[in-house]
Amino acid sequence: MSRNATSDARKKDTREKIELGGLIVKAGLRFEKRALLLGALIDLRERLKSDDSERARLTAIGAEAFGNEGE
C-alpha cells in the first residue's frame, strides 16, 4: 500500500471514530464510564443478532433523534 493510500485509510478511520464518539455525546452519555458504554454496546450487539423487532424499534428512535437535530 502506498504512503498516500495508507494516509487516506487512516484519515477515514479517524473520521469514523470521531463520528461514533459524536453519537455517544448526542445520546447524552458523554460522562458515563467507558466500561459501561462498552458493556451496553456488547449487550446490544447480542440482542440485535436475535431480535429484528428490537433493531426496528431502536432504528426508529435513532431516526427520530436525527430528525430533531434542528430543534
CHARMM-style PDB file with segment names, atoms N, HN, CA, C and O in Angstrom:
ATOM      1  N   MET     1       0.857  -1.181   0.000  1.00  0.00      PROA
ATOM      2  CA  MET     1       0.000   0.000   0.000  1.00  0.00      PROA
ATOM      3  C   MET     1       0.895   1.233   0.000  1.00  0.00      PROA
ATOM      4  O   MET     1       1.861   1.310   0.759  1.00  0.00      PROA
ATOM      5  N   SER     2       0.569   2.187  -0.849  1.00  0.00      PROA
ATOM      6  HN  SER     2      -0.215   2.125  -1.466  1.00  0.00      PROA
ATOM      7  CA  SER     2       1.383   3.390  -0.922  1.00  0.00      PROA
ATOM      8  C   SER     2       1.175   4.256   0.313  1.00  0.00      PROA
ATOM      9  O   SER     2       0.210   4.109   1.064  1.00  0.00      PROA
ATOM     10  N   ARG     3       2.119   5.157   0.484  1.00  0.00      PROA
ATOM     11  HN  ARG     3       2.903   5.276  -0.126  1.00  0.00      PROA
ATOM     12  CA  ARG     3       2.047   6.051   1.645  1.00  0.00      PROA
ATOM     13  C   ARG     3       0.773   6.876   1.629  1.00  0.00      PROA
ATOM     14  O   ARG     3       0.154   7.084   2.672  1.00  0.00      PROA
ATOM     15  N   ASN     4       0.375   7.350   0.446  1.00  0.00      PROA
ATOM     16  HN  ASN     4       0.878   7.180  -0.402  1.00  0.00      PROA
ATOM     17  CA  ASN     4      -0.828   8.171   0.325  1.00  0.00      PROA
ATOM     18  C   ASN     4      -2.087   7.361   0.632  1.00  0.00      PROA
ATOM     19  O   ASN     4      -2.996   7.856   1.299  1.00  0.00      PROA
ATOM     20  N   ALA     5      -2.143   6.121   0.150  1.00  0.00      PROA
ATOM     21  HN  ALA     5      -1.404   5.719  -0.391  1.00  0.00      PROA
ATOM     22  CA  ALA     5      -3.295   5.271   0.424  1.00  0.00      PROA
ATOM     23  C   ALA     5      -3.390   4.960   1.917  1.00  0.00      PROA
ATOM     24  O   ALA     5      -4.482   4.930   2.485  1.00  0.00      PROA
ATOM     25  N   THR     6      -2.240   4.731   2.545  1.00  0.00      PROA
ATOM     26  HN  THR     6      -1.353   4.756   2.084  1.00  0.00      PROA
ATOM     27  CA  THR     6      -2.218   4.472   3.983  1.00  0.00      PROA
ATOM     28  C   THR     6      -2.718   5.692   4.745  1.00  0.00      PROA
ATOM     29  O   THR     6      -3.494   5.567   5.692  1.00  0.00      PROA
ATOM     30  N   SER     7      -2.275   6.858   4.331  1.00  0.00      PROA
ATOM     31  HN  SER     7      -1.644   6.960   3.562  1.00  0.00      PROA
ATOM     32  CA  SER     7      -2.705   8.101   4.972  1.00  0.00      PROA
ATOM     33  C   SER     7      -4.209   8.305   4.805  1.00  0.00      PROA
ATOM     34  O   SER     7      -4.895   8.696   5.750  1.00  0.00      PROA
ATOM     35  N   ASP     8      -4.715   8.042   3.613  1.00  0.00      PROA
ATOM     36  HN  ASP     8      -4.158   7.724   2.845  1.00  0.00      PROA
ATOM     37  CA  ASP     8      -6.155   8.191   3.368  1.00  0.00      PROA
ATOM     38  C   ASP     8      -6.964   7.214   4.224  1.00  0.00      PROA
ATOM     39  O   ASP     8      -8.012   7.576   4.759  1.00  0.00      PROA
ATOM     40  N   ALA     9      -6.483   5.990   4.353  1.00  0.00      PROA
ATOM     41  HN  ALA     9      -5.631   5.696   3.920  1.00  0.00      PROA
ATOM     42  CA  ALA     9      -7.175   4.987   5.171  1.00  0.00      PROA
ATOM     43  C   ALA     9      -7.186   5.408   6.636  1.00  0.00      PROA
ATOM     44  O   ALA     9      -8.191   5.241   7.328  1.00  0.00      PROA
ATOM     45  N   ARG    10      -6.071   5.952   7.106  1.00  0.00      PROA
ATOM     46  HN  ARG    10      -5.255   6.087   6.544  1.00  0.00      PROA
ATOM     47  CA  ARG    10      -6.006   6.412   8.498  1.00  0.00      PROA
ATOM     48  C   ARG    10      -6.949   7.583   8.727  1.00  0.00      PROA
ATOM     49  O   ARG    10      -7.612   7.650   9.761  1.00  0.00      PROA
ATOM     50  N   LYS    11      -7.016   8.504   7.776  1.00  0.00      PROA
ATOM     51  HN  LYS    11      -6.477   8.450   6.935  1.00  0.00      PROA
ATOM     52  CA  LYS    11      -7.923   9.649   7.899  1.00  0.00      PROA
ATOM     53  C   LYS    11      -9.380   9.182   7.929  1.00  0.00      PROA
ATOM     54  O   LYS    11     -10.183   9.687   8.714  1.00  0.00      PROA
ATOM     55  N   LYS    12      -9.715   8.220   7.075  1.00  0.00      PROA
ATOM     56  HN  LYS    12      -9.063   7.810   6.438  1.00  0.00      PROA
ATOM     57  CA  LYS    12     -11.074   7.696   7.049  1.00  0.00      PROA
ATOM     58  C   LYS    12     -11.416   7.019   8.376  1.00  0.00      PROA
ATOM     59  O   LYS    12     -12.506   7.210   8.915  1.00  0.00      PROA
ATOM     60  N   ASP    13     -10.478   6.230   8.897  1.00  0.00      PROA
ATOM     61  HN  ASP    13      -9.592   6.076   8.459  1.00  0.00      PROA
ATOM     62  CA  ASP    13     -10.690   5.551  10.181  1.00  0.00      PROA
ATOM     63  C   ASP    13     -10.871   6.562  11.312  1.00  0.00      PROA
ATOM     64  O   ASP    13     -11.748   6.405  12.161  1.00  0.00      PROA
ATOM     65  N   THR    14     -10.045   7.587  11.315  1.00  0.00      PROA
ATOM     66  HN  THR    14      -9.332   7.715  10.625  1.00  0.00      PROA
ATOM     67  CA  THR    14     -10.136   8.628  12.344  1.00  0.00      PROA
ATOM     68  C   THR    14     -11.475   9.346  12.262  1.00  0.00      PROA
ATOM     69  O   THR    14     -12.098   9.609  13.291  1.00  0.00      PROA
ATOM     70  N   ARG    15     -11.922   9.664  11.062  1.00  0.00      PROA
ATOM     71  HN  ARG    15     -11.416   9.450  10.226  1.00  0.00      PROA
ATOM     72  CA  ARG    15     -13.192  10.362  10.873  1.00  0.00      PROA
ATOM     73  C   ARG    15     -14.357   9.520  11.391  1.00  0.00      PROA
ATOM     74  O   ARG    15     -15.266  10.025  12.050  1.00  0.00      PROA
ATOM     75  N   GLU    16     -14.306   8.225  11.076  1.00  0.00      PROA
ATOM     76  HN  GLU    16     -13.567   7.815  10.541  1.00  0.00      PROA
ATOM     77  CA  GLU    16     -15.360   7.315  11.534  1.00  0.00      PROA
ATOM     78  C   GLU    16     -15.419   7.265  13.057  1.00  0.00      PROA
ATOM     79  O   GLU    16     -16.504   7.275  13.639  1.00  0.00      PROA
ATOM     80  N   LYS    17     -14.263   7.211  13.699  1.00  0.00      PROA
ATOM     81  HN  LYS    17     -13.382   7.203  13.226  1.00  0.00      PROA
ATOM     82  CA  LYS    17     -14.221   7.161  15.167  1.00  0.00      PROA
ATOM     83  C   LYS    17     -14.753   8.456  15.777  1.00  0.00      PROA
ATOM     84  O   LYS    17     -15.445   8.428  16.794  1.00  0.00      PROA
ATOM     85  N   ILE    18     -14.434   9.571  15.166  1.00  0.00      PROA
ATOM     86  HN  ILE    18     -13.871   9.594  14.340  1.00  0.00      PROA
ATOM     87  CA  ILE    18     -14.948  10.855  15.651  1.00  0.00      PROA
ATOM     88  C   ILE    18     -16.473  10.883  15.542  1.00  0.00      PROA
ATOM     89  O   ILE    18     -17.156  11.317  16.469  1.00  0.00      PROA
ATOM     90  N   GLU    19     -17.002  10.421  14.410  1.00  0.00      PROA
ATOM     91  HN  GLU    19     -16.447  10.069  13.657  1.00  0.00      PROA
ATOM     92  CA  GLU    19     -18.454  10.386  14.227  1.00  0.00      PROA
ATOM     93  C   GLU    19     -19.126   9.471  15.246  1.00  0.00      PROA
ATOM     94  O   GLU    19     -20.183   9.805  15.781  1.00  0.00      PROA
ATOM     95  N   LEU    20     -18.519   8.326  15.513  1.00  0.00      PROA
ATOM     96  HN  LEU    20     -17.660   8.054  15.078  1.00  0.00      PROA
ATOM     97  CA  LEU    20     -19.094   7.400  16.506  1.00  0.00      PROA
ATOM     98  C   LEU    20     -19.068   8.016  17.901  1.00  0.00      PROA
ATOM     99  O   LEU    20     -20.009   7.839  18.675  1.00  0.00      PROA
ATOM    100  N   GLY    21     -18.009   8.728  18.223  1.00  0.00      PROA
ATOM    101  HN  GLY    21     -17.244   8.871  17.594  1.00  0.00      PROA
ATOM    102  CA  GLY    21     -17.953   9.432  19.503  1.00  0.00      PROA
ATOM    103  C   GLY    21     -19.044  10.484  19.602  1.00  0.00      PROA
ATOM    104  O   GLY    21     -19.613  10.703  20.672  1.00  0.00      PROA
ATOM    105  N   GLY    22     -19.332  11.134  18.482  1.00  0.00      PROA
ATOM    106  HN  GLY    22     -18.870  10.956  17.613  1.00  0.00      PROA
ATOM    107  CA  GLY    22     -20.405  12.123  18.453  1.00  0.00      PROA
ATOM    108  C   GLY    22     -21.757  11.517  18.775  1.00  0.00      PROA
ATOM    109  O   GLY    22     -22.617  12.173  19.362  1.00  0.00      PROA
ATOM    110  N   LEU    23     -21.943  10.261  18.389  1.00  0.00      PROA
ATOM    111  HN  LEU    23     -21.245   9.728  17.912  1.00  0.00      PROA
ATOM    112  CA  LEU    23     -23.204   9.585  18.724  1.00  0.00      PROA
ATOM    113  C   LEU    23     -23.347   9.402  20.225  1.00  0.00      PROA
ATOM    114  O   LEU    23     -24.443   9.530  20.770  1.00  0.00      PROA
ATOM    115  N   ILE    24     -22.253   9.107  20.886  1.00  0.00      PROA
ATOM    116  HN  ILE    24     -21.362   9.004  20.444  1.00  0.00      PROA
ATOM    117  CA  ILE    24     -22.277   8.954  22.350  1.00  0.00      PROA
ATOM    118  C   ILE    24     -22.691  10.281  22.988  1.00  0.00      PROA
ATOM    119  O   ILE    24     -23.509  10.305  23.908  1.00  0.00      PROA
ATOM    120  N   VAL    25     -22.128  11.374  22.497  1.00  0.00      PROA
ATOM    121  HN  VAL    25     -21.464  11.354  21.750  1.00  0.00      PROA
ATOM    122  CA  VAL    25     -22.464  12.695  23.024  1.00  0.00      PROA
ATOM    123  C   VAL    25     -23.926  13.017  22.739  1.00  0.00      PROA
ATOM    124  O   VAL    25     -24.644  13.482  23.624  1.00  0.00      PROA
ATOM    125  N   LYS    26     -24.372  12.773  21.501  1.00  0.00      PROA
ATOM    126  HN  LYS    26     -23.788  12.395  20.782  1.00  0.00      PROA
ATOM    127  CA  LYS    26     -25.758  13.074  21.118  1.00  0.00      PROA
ATOM    128  C   LYS    26     -26.756  12.287  21.961  1.00  0.00      PROA
ATOM    129  O   LYS    26     -27.850  12.770  22.251  1.00  0.00      PROA
ATOM    130  N   ALA    27     -26.376  11.079  22.351  1.00  0.00      PROA
ATOM    131  HN  ALA    27     -25.487  10.686  22.115  1.00  0.00      PROA
ATOM    132  CA  ALA    27     -27.263  10.246  23.171  1.00  0.00      PROA
ATOM    133  C   ALA    27     -27.276  10.678  24.634  1.00  0.00      PROA
ATOM    134  O   ALA    27     -28.033  10.130  25.435  1.00  0.00      PROA
ATOM    135  N   GLY    28     -26.443  11.659  24.987  1.00  0.00      PROA
ATOM    136  HN  GLY    28     -25.828  12.105  24.336  1.00  0.00      PROA
ATOM    137  CA  GLY    28     -26.411  12.142  26.363  1.00  0.00      PROA
ATOM    138  C   GLY    28     -25.587  11.268  27.290  1.00  0.00      PROA
ATOM    139  O   GLY    28     -25.806  11.260  28.502  1.00  0.00      PROA
ATOM    140  N   LEU    29     -24.640  10.531  26.723  1.00  0.00      PROA
ATOM    141  HN  LEU    29     -24.462  10.538  25.739  1.00  0.00      PROA
ATOM    142  CA  LEU    29     -23.851   9.581  27.516  1.00  0.00      PROA
ATOM    143  C   LEU    29     -22.388   9.998  27.663  1.00  0.00      PROA
ATOM    144  O   LEU    29     -21.543   9.171  28.007  1.00  0.00      PROA
ATOM    145  N   ARG    30     -22.086  11.249  27.410  1.00  0.00      PROA
ATOM    146  HN  ARG    30     -22.772  11.921  27.131  1.00  0.00      PROA
ATOM    147  CA  ARG    30     -20.712  11.733  27.426  1.00  0.00      PROA
ATOM    148  C   ARG    30     -19.974  11.425  28.726  1.00  0.00      PROA
ATOM    149  O   ARG    30     -18.778  11.138  28.696  1.00  0.00      PROA
ATOM    150  N   PHE    31     -20.649  11.478  29.841  1.00  0.00      PROA
ATOM    151  HN  PHE    31     -21.621  11.712  29.865  1.00  0.00      PROA
ATOM    152  CA  PHE    31     -19.962  11.363  31.121  1.00  0.00      PROA
ATOM    153  C   PHE    31     -20.065   9.969  31.750  1.00  0.00      PROA
ATOM    154  O   PHE    31     -19.655   9.768  32.893  1.00  0.00      PROA
ATOM    155  N   GLU    32     -20.608   9.026  31.009  1.00  0.00      PROA
ATOM    156  HN  GLU    32     -20.941   9.190  30.080  1.00  0.00      PROA
ATOM    157  CA  GLU    32     -20.664   7.648  31.509  1.00  0.00      PROA
ATOM    158  C   GLU    32     -19.283   7.005  31.388  1.00  0.00      PROA
ATOM    159  O   GLU    32     -18.474   7.387  30.542  1.00  0.00      PROA
ATOM    160  N   LYS    33     -19.039   6.041  32.237  1.00  0.00      PROA
ATOM    161  HN  LYS    33     -19.696   5.731  32.925  1.00  0.00      PROA
ATOM    162  CA  LYS    33     -17.756   5.343  32.196  1.00  0.00      PROA
ATOM    163  C   LYS    33     -17.648   4.518  30.922  1.00  0.00      PROA
ATOM    164  O   LYS    33     -18.633   3.964  30.433  1.00  0.00      PROA
ATOM    165  N   ARG    34     -16.437   4.450  30.400  1.00  0.00      PROA
ATOM    166  HN  ARG    34     -15.637   4.900  30.797  1.00  0.00      PROA
ATOM    167  CA  ARG    34     -16.214   3.703  29.162  1.00  0.00      PROA
ATOM    168  C   ARG    34     -16.582   2.237  29.297  1.00  0.00      PROA
ATOM    169  O   ARG    34     -17.094   1.637  28.352  1.00  0.00      PROA
ATOM    170  N   ALA    35     -16.327   1.656  30.456  1.00  0.00      PROA
ATOM    171  HN  ALA    35     -15.911   2.144  31.223  1.00  0.00      PROA
ATOM    172  CA  ALA    35     -16.671   0.243  30.653  1.00  0.00      PROA
ATOM    173  C   ALA    35     -18.181   0.032  30.546  1.00  0.00      PROA
ATOM    174  O   ALA    35     -18.629  -0.973  29.993  1.00  0.00      PROA
ATOM    175  N   LEU    36     -18.954   0.960  31.065  1.00  0.00      PROA
ATOM    176  HN  LEU    36     -18.590   1.776  31.514  1.00  0.00      PROA
ATOM    177  CA  LEU    36     -20.410   0.866  30.969  1.00  0.00      PROA
ATOM    178  C   LEU    36     -20.847   0.966  29.516  1.00  0.00      PROA
ATOM    179  O   LEU    36     -21.673   0.175  29.060  1.00  0.00      PROA
ATOM    180  N   LEU    37     -20.302   1.928  28.788  1.00  0.00      PROA
ATOM    181  HN  LEU    37     -19.631   2.571  29.158  1.00  0.00      PROA
ATOM    182  CA  LEU    37     -20.666   2.105  27.390  1.00  0.00      PROA
ATOM    183  C   LEU    37     -20.311   0.871  26.564  1.00  0.00      PROA
ATOM    184  O   LEU    37     -21.113   0.413  25.752  1.00  0.00      PROA
ATOM    185  N   LEU    38     -19.127   0.344  26.769  1.00  0.00      PROA
ATOM    186  HN  LEU    38     -18.475   0.716  27.429  1.00  0.00      PROA
ATOM    187  CA  LEU    38     -18.714  -0.839  26.028  1.00  0.00      PROA
ATOM    188  C   LEU    38     -19.608  -2.025  26.378  1.00  0.00      PROA
ATOM    189  O   LEU    38     -20.017  -2.775  25.492  1.00  0.00      PROA
ATOM    190  N   GLY    39     -19.909  -2.197  27.647  1.00  0.00      PROA
ATOM    191  HN  GLY    39     -19.576  -1.588  28.367  1.00  0.00      PROA
ATOM    192  CA  GLY    39     -20.794  -3.273  28.063  1.00  0.00      PROA
ATOM    193  C   GLY    39     -22.168  -3.155  27.428  1.00  0.00      PROA
ATOM    194  O   GLY    39     -22.744  -4.147  26.981  1.00  0.00      PROA
ATOM    195  N   ALA    40     -22.685  -1.949  27.391  1.00  0.00      PROA
ATOM    196  HN  ALA    40     -22.217  -1.143  27.754  1.00  0.00      PROA
ATOM    197  CA  ALA    40     -24.002  -1.726  26.789  1.00  0.00      PROA
ATOM    198  C   ALA    40     -23.974  -2.049  25.295  1.00  0.00      PROA
ATOM    199  O   ALA    40     -24.910  -2.650  24.767  1.00  0.00      PROA
ATOM    200  N   LEU    41     -22.913  -1.654  24.627  1.00  0.00      PROA
ATOM    201  HN  LEU    41     -22.152  -1.166  25.055  1.00  0.00      PROA
ATOM    202  CA  LEU    41     -22.812  -1.922  23.189  1.00  0.00      PROA
ATOM    203  C   LEU    41     -22.645  -3.409  22.896  1.00  0.00      PROA
ATOM    204  O   LEU    41     -23.209  -3.917  21.927  1.00  0.00      PROA
ATOM    205  N   ILE    42     -21.890  -4.094  23.710  1.00  0.00      PROA
ATOM    206  HN  ILE    42     -21.432  -3.680  24.497  1.00  0.00      PROA
ATOM    207  CA  ILE    42     -21.731  -5.541  23.535  1.00  0.00      PROA
ATOM    208  C   ILE    42     -23.057  -6.251  23.761  1.00  0.00      PROA
ATOM    209  O   ILE    42     -23.426  -7.150  23.006  1.00  0.00      PROA
ATOM    210  N   ASP    43     -23.770  -5.842  24.801  1.00  0.00      PROA
ATOM    211  HN  ASP    43     -23.470  -5.111  25.414  1.00  0.00      PROA
ATOM    212  CA  ASP    43     -25.082  -6.423  25.077  1.00  0.00      PROA
ATOM    213  C   ASP    43     -26.039  -6.158  23.915  1.00  0.00      PROA
ATOM    214  O   ASP    43     -26.784  -7.047  23.502  1.00  0.00      PROA
ATOM    215  N   LEU    44     -26.015  -4.948  23.398  1.00  0.00      PROA
ATOM    216  HN  LEU    44     -25.410  -4.226  23.733  1.00  0.00      PROA
ATOM    217  CA  LEU    44     -26.867  -4.586  22.269  1.00  0.00      PROA
ATOM    218  C   LEU    44     -26.540  -5.439  21.050  1.00  0.00      PROA
ATOM    219  O   LEU    44     -27.447  -5.916  20.367  1.00  0.00      PROA
ATOM    220  N   ARG    45     -25.276  -5.632  20.775  1.00  0.00      PROA
ATOM    221  HN  ARG    45     -24.539  -5.245  21.330  1.00  0.00      PROA
ATOM    222  CA  ARG    45     -24.867  -6.462  19.636  1.00  0.00      PROA
ATOM    223  C   ARG    45     -25.499  -7.848  19.738  1.00  0.00      PROA
ATOM    224  O   ARG    45     -26.001  -8.381  18.749  1.00  0.00      PROA
ATOM    225  N   GLU    46     -25.472  -8.424  20.927  1.00  0.00      PROA
ATOM    226  HN  GLU    46     -25.063  -7.991  21.730  1.00  0.00      PROA
ATOM    227  CA  GLU    46     -26.034  -9.758  21.121  1.00  0.00      PROA
ATOM    228  C   GLU    46     -27.554  -9.756  20.962  1.00  0.00      PROA
ATOM    229  O   GLU    46     -28.116 -10.672  20.361  1.00  0.00      PROA
ATOM    230  N   ARG    47     -28.214  -8.743  21.492  1.00  0.00      PROA
ATOM    231  HN  ARG    47     -27.758  -7.999  21.981  1.00  0.00      PROA
ATOM    232  CA  ARG    47     -29.678  -8.663  21.372  1.00  0.00      PROA
ATOM    233  C   ARG    47     -30.110  -8.473  19.927  1.00  0.00      PROA
ATOM    234  O   ARG    47     -31.116  -9.038  19.499  1.00  0.00      PROA
ATOM    235  N   LEU    48     -29.352  -7.678  19.170  1.00  0.00      PROA
ATOM    236  HN  LEU    48     -28.534  -7.219  19.518  1.00  0.00      PROA
ATOM    237  CA  LEU    48     -29.707  -7.421  17.776  1.00  0.00      PROA
ATOM    238  C   LEU    48     -29.549  -8.649  16.893  1.00  0.00      PROA
ATOM    239  O   LEU    48     -30.224  -8.777  15.872  1.00  0.00      PROA
ATOM    240  N   LYS    49     -28.664  -9.544  17.284  1.00  0.00      PROA
ATOM    241  HN  LYS    49     -28.115  -9.439  18.114  1.00  0.00      PROA
ATOM    242  CA  LYS    49     -28.473 -10.769  16.497  1.00  0.00      PROA
ATOM    243  C   LYS    49     -29.740 -11.610  16.457  1.00  0.00      PROA
ATOM    244  O   LYS    49     -29.994 -12.303  15.472  1.00  0.00      PROA
ATOM    245  N   SER    50     -30.528 -11.556  17.507  1.00  0.00      PROA
ATOM    246  HN  SER    50     -30.322 -10.993  18.307  1.00  0.00      PROA
ATOM    247  CA  SER    50     -31.664 -12.472  17.607  1.00  0.00      PROA
ATOM    248  C   SER    50     -33.027 -11.779  17.649  1.00  0.00      PROA
ATOM    249  O   SER    50     -34.048 -12.445  17.824  1.00  0.00      PROA
ATOM    250  N   ASP    51     -33.058 -10.468  17.493  1.00  0.00      PROA
ATOM    251  HN  ASP    51     -32.228  -9.927  17.351  1.00  0.00      PROA
ATOM    252  CA  ASP    51     -34.340  -9.773  17.672  1.00  0.00      PROA
ATOM    253  C   ASP    51     -34.493  -8.647  16.646  1.00  0.00      PROA
ATOM    254  O   ASP    51     -34.061  -7.519  16.881  1.00  0.00      PROA
ATOM    255  N   ASP    52     -35.108  -8.966  15.516  1.00  0.00      PROA
ATOM    256  HN  ASP    52     -35.459  -9.882  15.325  1.00  0.00      PROA
ATOM    257  CA  ASP    52     -35.303  -7.965  14.466  1.00  0.00      PROA
ATOM    258  C   ASP    52     -36.247  -6.851  14.897  1.00  0.00      PROA
ATOM    259  O   ASP    52     -36.111  -5.716  14.441  1.00  0.00      PROA
ATOM    260  N   SER    53     -37.199  -7.158  15.766  1.00  0.00      PROA
ATOM    261  HN  SER    53     -37.310  -8.080  16.136  1.00  0.00      PROA
ATOM    262  CA  SER    53     -38.124  -6.115  16.218  1.00  0.00      PROA
ATOM    263  C   SER    53     -37.392  -5.089  17.080  1.00  0.00      PROA
ATOM    264  O   SER    53     -37.722  -3.903  17.039  1.00  0.00      PROA
ATOM    265  N   GLU    54     -36.411  -5.525  17.853  1.00  0.00      PROA
ATOM    266  HN  GLU    54     -36.143  -6.488  17.886  1.00  0.00      PROA
ATOM    267  CA  GLU    54     -35.613  -4.591  18.654  1.00  0.00      PROA
ATOM    268  C   GLU    54     -34.781  -3.688  17.744  1.00  0.00      PROA
ATOM    269  O   GLU    54     -34.639  -2.493  18.003  1.00  0.00      PROA
ATOM    270  N   ARG    55     -34.241  -4.261  16.692  1.00  0.00      PROA
ATOM    271  HN  ARG    55     -34.356  -5.232  16.481  1.00  0.00      PROA
ATOM    272  CA  ARG    55     -33.485  -3.469  15.712  1.00  0.00      PROA
ATOM    273  C   ARG    55     -34.383  -2.387  15.112  1.00  0.00      PROA
ATOM    274  O   ARG    55     -33.975  -1.230  15.006  1.00  0.00      PROA
ATOM    275  N   ALA    56     -35.592  -2.757  14.723  1.00  0.00      PROA
ATOM    276  HN  ALA    56     -35.923  -3.696  14.809  1.00  0.00      PROA
ATOM    277  CA  ALA    56     -36.530  -1.798  14.135  1.00  0.00      PROA
ATOM    278  C   ALA    56     -36.918  -0.721  15.137  1.00  0.00      PROA
ATOM    279  O   ALA    56     -36.977   0.461  14.796  1.00  0.00      PROA
ATOM    280  N   ARG    57     -37.179  -1.129  16.363  1.00  0.00      PROA
ATOM    281  HN  ARG    57     -37.131  -2.089  16.640  1.00  0.00      PROA
ATOM    282  CA  ARG    57     -37.566  -0.172  17.410  1.00  0.00      PROA
ATOM    283  C   ARG    57     -36.464   0.849  17.655  1.00  0.00      PROA
ATOM    284  O   ARG    57     -36.731   2.049  17.725  1.00  0.00      PROA
ATOM    285  N   LEU    58     -35.235   0.383  17.786  1.00  0.00      PROA
ATOM    286  HN  LEU    58     -35.018  -0.591  17.729  1.00  0.00      PROA
ATOM    287  CA  LEU    58     -34.113   1.283  18.060  1.00  0.00      PROA
ATOM    288  C   LEU    58     -33.780   2.156  16.852  1.00  0.00      PROA
ATOM    289  O   LEU    58     -33.375   3.307  17.013  1.00  0.00      PROA
ATOM    290  N   THR    59     -33.946   1.623  15.661  1.00  0.00      PROA
ATOM    291  HN  THR    59     -34.275   0.688  15.530  1.00  0.00      PROA
ATOM    292  CA  THR    59     -33.735   2.416  14.447  1.00  0.00      PROA
ATOM    293  C   THR    59     -34.719   3.572  14.390  1.00  0.00      PROA
ATOM    294  O   THR    59     -34.349   4.684  14.013  1.00  0.00      PROA
ATOM    295  N   ALA    60     -35.959   3.324  14.757  1.00  0.00      PROA
ATOM    296  HN  ALA    60     -36.260   2.421  15.063  1.00  0.00      PROA
ATOM    297  CA  ALA    60     -36.978   4.380  14.764  1.00  0.00      PROA
ATOM    298  C   ALA    60     -36.633   5.468  15.776  1.00  0.00      PROA
ATOM    299  O   ALA    60     -36.792   6.656  15.494  1.00  0.00      PROA
ATOM    300  N   ILE    61     -36.168   5.067  16.941  1.00  0.00      PROA
ATOM    301  HN  ILE    61     -36.040   4.102  17.171  1.00  0.00      PROA
ATOM    302  CA  ILE    61     -35.769   6.041  17.971  1.00  0.00      PROA
ATOM    303  C   ILE    61     -34.609   6.893  17.457  1.00  0.00      PROA
ATOM    304  O   ILE    61     -34.617   8.114  17.609  1.00  0.00      PROA
ATOM    305  N   GLY    62     -33.627   6.256  16.857  1.00  0.00      PROA
ATOM    306  HN  GLY    62     -33.620   5.263  16.733  1.00  0.00      PROA
ATOM    307  CA  GLY    62     -32.472   6.989  16.331  1.00  0.00      PROA
ATOM    308  C   GLY    62     -32.837   7.920  15.195  1.00  0.00      PROA
ATOM    309  O   GLY    62     -32.352   9.050  15.134  1.00  0.00      PROA
ATOM    310  N   ALA    63     -33.698   7.449  14.286  1.00  0.00      PROA
ATOM    311  HN  ALA    63     -34.092   6.531  14.336  1.00  0.00      PROA
ATOM    312  CA  ALA    63     -34.119   8.287  13.171  1.00  0.00      PROA
ATOM    313  C   ALA    63     -34.851   9.524  13.666  1.00  0.00      PROA
ATOM    314  O   ALA    63     -34.669  10.619  13.134  1.00  0.00      PROA
ATOM    315  N   GLU    64     -35.679   9.343  14.686  1.00  0.00      PROA
ATOM    316  HN  GLU    64     -35.827   8.453  15.118  1.00  0.00      PROA
ATOM    317  CA  GLU    64     -36.382  10.492  15.264  1.00  0.00      PROA
ATOM    318  C   GLU    64     -35.393  11.482  15.882  1.00  0.00      PROA
ATOM    319  O   GLU    64     -35.540  12.694  15.721  1.00  0.00      PROA
ATOM    320  N   ALA    65     -34.392  10.964  16.584  1.00  0.00      PROA
ATOM    321  HN  ALA    65     -34.272   9.980  16.714  1.00  0.00      PROA
ATOM    322  CA  ALA    65     -33.387  11.842  17.196  1.00  0.00      PROA
ATOM    323  C   ALA    65     -32.606  12.621  16.136  1.00  0.00      PROA
ATOM    324  O   ALA    65     -32.317  13.803  16.325  1.00  0.00      PROA
ATOM    325  N   PHE    66     -32.268  11.977  15.038  1.00  0.00      PROA
ATOM    326  HN  PHE    66     -32.503  11.017  14.884  1.00  0.00      PROA
ATOM    327  CA  PHE    66     -31.578  12.689  13.955  1.00  0.00      PROA
ATOM    328  C   PHE    66     -32.500  13.702  13.305  1.00  0.00      PROA
ATOM    329  O   PHE    66     -32.047  14.765  12.880  1.00  0.00      PROA
ATOM    330  N   GLY    67     -33.774  13.396  13.219  1.00  0.00      PROA
ATOM    331  HN  GLY    67     -34.142  12.533  13.564  1.00  0.00      PROA
ATOM    332  CA  GLY    67     -34.734  14.316  12.622  1.00  0.00      PROA
ATOM    333  C   GLY    67     -34.958  15.550  13.447  1.00  0.00      PROA
ATOM    334  O   GLY    67     -35.387  16.577  12.921  1.00  0.00      PROA
ATOM    335  N   ASN    68     -34.677  15.475  14.737  1.00  0.00      PROA
ATOM    336  HN  ASN    68     -34.328  14.641  15.164  1.00  0.00      PROA
ATOM    337  CA  ASN    68     -34.899  16.604  15.643  1.00  0.00      PROA
ATOM    338  C   ASN    68     -33.629  17.404  15.903  1.00  0.00      PROA
ATOM    339  O   ASN    68     -33.572  18.177  16.859  1.00  0.00      PROA
ATOM    340  N   GLU    69     -32.603  17.230  15.059  1.00  0.00      PROA
ATOM    341  HN  GLU    69     -32.649  16.602  14.282  1.00  0.00      PROA
ATOM    342  CA  GLU    69     -31.328  17.926  15.286  1.00  0.00      PROA
ATOM    343  C   GLU    69     -31.483  19.443  15.251  1.00  0.00      PROA
ATOM    344  O   GLU    69     -30.775  20.147  15.971  1.00  0.00      PROA
ATOM    345  N   GLY    70     -32.379  19.952  14.442  1.00  0.00      PROA
ATOM    346  HN  GLY    70     -32.954  19.380  13.857  1.00  0.00      PROA
ATOM    347  CA  GLY    70     -32.517  21.396  14.320  1.00  0.00      PROA
ATOM    348  C   GLY    70     -33.279  22.051  15.443  1.00  0.00      PROA
ATOM    349  O   GLY    70     -33.348  23.279  15.506  1.00  0.00      PROA
ATOM    350  N   GLU    71     -33.846  21.276  16.320  1.00  0.00      PROA
ATOM    351  HN  GLU    71     -33.790  20.279  16.269  1.00  0.00      PROA
ATOM    352  CA  GLU    71     -34.673  21.851  17.394  1.00  0.00      PROA
ATOM    353  C   GLU    71     -33.846  22.177  18.611  1.00  0.00      PROA
ATOM    354  OT1 GLU    71     -34.379  22.667  19.607  1.00  0.00      PROA
TER     355      GLU     71
END
